[in-house]
Amino acid sequence: MIMPRSIRKSSTARKLEVRPASQQAENLRRLRRDRAVETAQDYVEAIADLSASQGEARVVDLARRLGVTHVTVNRTLARLKRAGFVNTKPYRAIFLTGAGHHLADECKRRHETVVAFLHSLGISEKTAEMDAEGIEHHVSPETLAAFERLLLKRKS
């Protein structure tokens, strides 16, 4: 890739800053923690959707819906069970706990708000749904509240 001369000059003239190992480690720990939260949110939302539409959520259904293997689903369910979000029994359906239902409801509300906001900008249904899958996990409560205020104002 050819970079403009101004970028090449400034990037070569600039000394690379090396972050302290402790700072980099903390940043990576936070990133892994955020990914784990995002995964938990995706799973409880999918379990709630499957339970509502099919009467139950099974490992095979979750694997298909989330695009992962049944082994990945089982490992993640073990973490969700330890965190208090699901109850499972071998060869049985997966059930959300009270905390799991609360998290699923919150995720669904966030998702619907982000999708509605993107629609209000003229984004197509397919793109809004796809983009919302990433945005919903990372949008701050302040920004989400602003989305909701704007949507309410447009309804009025």
C-alpha positions as CSV (number, residue, x, y, z in Angstrom):
1,M,0.0,0.0,0.0
2,I,1.4,3.4,-0.9
3,M,0.9,6.0,1.7
4,P,0.9,9.8,1.1
5,R,4.2,11.5,1.7
6,S,2.9,13.4,4.7
7,I,1.9,10.2,6.5
8,R,5.2,8.4,5.6
9,K,7.3,11.3,6.8
10,S,5.4,11.7,10.1
11,S,5.3,8.0,10.8
12,T,9.0,7.4,10.1
13,A,10.1,10.5,12.0
14,R,8.0,9.5,15.0
15,K,9.5,7.2,17.5
16,L,7.5,4.1,18.3
17,E,6.2,4.3,21.8
18,V,6.4,1.1,23.8
19,R,3.7,0.7,26.3
20,P,4.6,-0.8,29.7
21,A,3.8,-4.5,29.9
22,S,1.5,-4.0,32.8
23,Q,-0.7,-1.5,30.8
24,Q,-0.8,-3.8,27.8
25,A,-1.7,-6.8,30.0
26,E,-4.5,-4.8,31.6
27,N,-5.8,-3.7,28.2
28,L,-5.8,-7.3,27.0
29,R,-7.5,-8.6,30.2
30,R,-10.2,-6.0,29.7
31,L,-10.6,-7.0,26.1
32,R,-11.0,-10.7,27.0
33,R,-13.5,-9.8,29.7
34,D,-15.5,-7.7,27.3
35,R,-15.6,-10.5,24.8
36,A,-16.8,-12.9,27.5
37,V,-19.6,-10.5,28.4
38,E,-20.5,-10.2,24.7
39,T,-20.6,-14.0,24.3
40,A,-22.8,-14.3,27.4
41,Q,-25.2,-11.7,26.0
42,D,-25.4,-13.5,22.6
43,Y,-26.1,-16.9,24.3
44,V,-28.8,-15.7,26.7
45,E,-30.5,-13.8,23.9
46,A,-30.4,-16.9,21.7
47,I,-31.7,-19.1,24.5
48,A,-34.6,-16.7,25.1
49,D,-35.4,-16.6,21.4
50,L,-35.3,-20.3,21.0
51,S,-37.4,-20.9,24.1
52,A,-40.0,-18.4,22.9
53,S,-40.2,-19.8,19.4
54,Q,-39.6,-23.5,19.9
55,G,-40.6,-24.0,23.6
56,E,-37.0,-25.0,24.5
57,A,-33.4,-24.3,23.7
58,R,-31.1,-27.3,23.0
59,V,-27.3,-27.4,22.4
60,V,-27.8,-28.4,18.8
61,D,-30.1,-25.4,18.2
62,L,-27.7,-23.0,19.9
63,A,-24.8,-24.3,17.8
64,R,-26.7,-23.8,14.6
65,R,-28.0,-20.4,15.5
66,L,-24.6,-19.1,16.8
67,G,-22.5,-20.7,14.1
68,V,-20.3,-22.7,16.5
69,T,-19.8,-26.3,17.4
70,H,-21.7,-28.2,20.1
71,V,-18.4,-28.5,22.0
72,T,-18.1,-24.6,22.0
73,V,-21.8,-24.4,23.2
74,N,-21.2,-26.9,26.0
75,R,-18.1,-25.0,27.2
76,T,-19.8,-21.7,27.1
77,L,-22.9,-23.1,28.9
78,A,-20.6,-24.3,31.7
79,R,-19.3,-20.8,32.1
80,L,-22.9,-19.3,32.0
81,K,-24.0,-21.9,34.6
82,R,-21.2,-20.9,36.9
83,A,-22.1,-17.2,36.4
84,G,-25.7,-18.0,37.3
85,F,-27.4,-17.3,34.0
86,V,-28.5,-20.8,32.9
87,N,-29.5,-24.2,34.3
88,T,-28.6,-27.3,32.3
89,K,-28.9,-31.0,32.6
90,P,-27.3,-33.6,30.3
91,Y,-29.5,-34.3,27.3
92,R,-32.1,-31.8,28.4
93,A,-33.2,-28.3,27.4
94,I,-31.3,-25.3,28.6
95,F,-33.2,-22.9,30.9
96,L,-32.4,-19.3,31.8
97,T,-32.3,-18.3,35.5
98,G,-33.9,-15.1,36.7
99,A,-30.5,-13.4,36.1
100,G,-30.4,-14.9,32.6
101,H,-33.9,-13.7,31.8
102,H,-33.0,-10.2,33.0
103,L,-29.8,-10.2,30.9
104,A,-31.7,-11.5,27.8
105,D,-34.4,-8.8,28.2
106,E,-31.8,-6.1,28.5
107,C,-29.9,-7.4,25.4
108,K,-33.1,-7.6,23.4
109,R,-34.0,-4.0,24.4
110,R,-30.6,-2.8,23.4
111,H,-30.7,-4.6,20.1
112,E,-34.1,-3.3,19.2
113,T,-33.1,0.2,20.1
114,V,-30.0,0.1,18.0
115,V,-31.9,-1.4,15.1
116,A,-34.6,1.2,15.3
117,F,-32.0,4.0,15.5
118,L,-30.2,2.7,12.4
119,H,-33.6,2.4,10.6
120,S,-34.3,6.0,11.5
121,L,-31.1,6.9,9.6
122,G,-32.3,5.1,6.5
123,I,-30.2,2.0,6.9
124,S,-31.6,-1.1,5.3
125,E,-33.1,-3.9,7.4
126,K,-30.4,-6.4,6.6
127,T,-27.5,-4.0,7.3
128,A,-29.2,-2.6,10.5
129,E,-29.6,-6.1,11.9
130,M,-26.0,-7.0,11.1
131,D,-24.5,-3.8,12.4
132,A,-26.7,-3.9,15.6
133,E,-25.1,-7.2,16.5
134,G,-21.8,-5.5,17.1
135,I,-23.0,-2.0,18.3
136,E,-25.4,-3.3,20.9
137,H,-22.6,-4.8,23.0
138,H,-20.4,-1.7,22.9
139,V,-22.7,1.3,23.0
140,S,-22.6,3.1,26.3
141,P,-25.8,3.6,28.4
142,E,-25.5,7.3,27.7
143,T,-25.5,6.8,24.0
144,L,-28.3,4.2,24.1
145,A,-30.4,6.7,26.1
146,A,-29.7,9.4,23.5
147,F,-30.9,6.9,20.7
148,E,-34.1,6.3,22.7
149,R,-34.7,10.0,23.2
150,L,-34.3,10.7,19.5
151,L,-36.6,7.8,18.6
152,L,-39.3,9.1,21.0
153,K,-38.9,12.6,19.6
154,R,-39.4,11.3,16.0
155,K,-42.5,9.4,17.0
156,S,-44.1,12.5,18.5
